[in-house]
Amino acid sequence: MTKHYGVYSALAVLVMTAALAAVPVLAGYAAADAKKIDACSLLTKEEIQAAVGKPAEAGKPNTRANVAGGSLCDFKVGDYGSVGVMTVPVGSANTYDKTLAGLKKMGTKTEDAPGIGDHSFFAYPGYGMIQLNTWKGSLYIIITLIVPGATEAQEKPMAEKLMGKILEKL
């Protein structure tokens, strides 16, 4: 079962990268003085366990995806699930409106998530995962969840709780 985690982790990276590819983010990063946030410092395994109801391992930096100016962290959940956290500085190309429009153009189902950060929406890329995309000040944060046995409806409040924990720390 553990080998499934690697597949799901790689899939989550691919989907997070696709979310960023929905708009040409590399061309529009914020100024170089934007504070780089270590995504692994934003959640603990205990916070993830409390939110998803399954054992979680400590986060590990993920270097498989090139997140220019940002950070990506993976937390293993249960036998083969994962929670991914990605942070990127906001620039002119990865605004809420452009990112949402890009995902819709790619055919990804989305849903508003009011009251979280400055702007937020859920994306449902398939394969049993959901993403919560949130903008807070000069930071764009994506949480991707693949929780074994959980439905999208069950994963939404998990993602909201985890994003709340992240926003408290910023």
Steps between C-alpha positions, in 0.01 A plus 500: 500500500785740571598507133160661424608805701778568249253482212250728674774738609628524143144550377444779752819673383383468141161650585651786703735573213203494262322753721799728467523426128145623455655846473855598409608554861872516437452821306313673779665436834490763770803713570817324606461638853188288557552277804552133408295273724610144577184297432612229745492753785131578451345175628599230746423131469281537810292774335456283191406194708239705688351632175493178296458239774787283375864468606733743325874519464710816532514710187783460253611767253412396147757595240344306209308807389673827423306758700700811415495732798282262698501181702328160486459254788346151510351328805421128476151417632399146591647225284494681168332841526660840508458863589706740291562865583640739241577867547586746223537877499209672325585670174307649212459163330380288796220717630177348625310595183765374257558174686128426528445581132795280399372201696151542358648519148677169570163350598574471872191523719525788750288638785526824697625476859389830655638631827844337469796736455456789258358270227462123479352226286499122492619310194409138432763357265376141536669185626335548843683822579395854571693825514432811701657802326535806725647847458610687812689826452795430272479120539316237296449172691373169365403206721449171315335210682482132411347332804437125459131418541387865516259660255533853359228612741701360792830646376369857465473572875837330551661738249322800656623405848858456378494828307370670815804365690732633228339845493531527881877460462550765230 
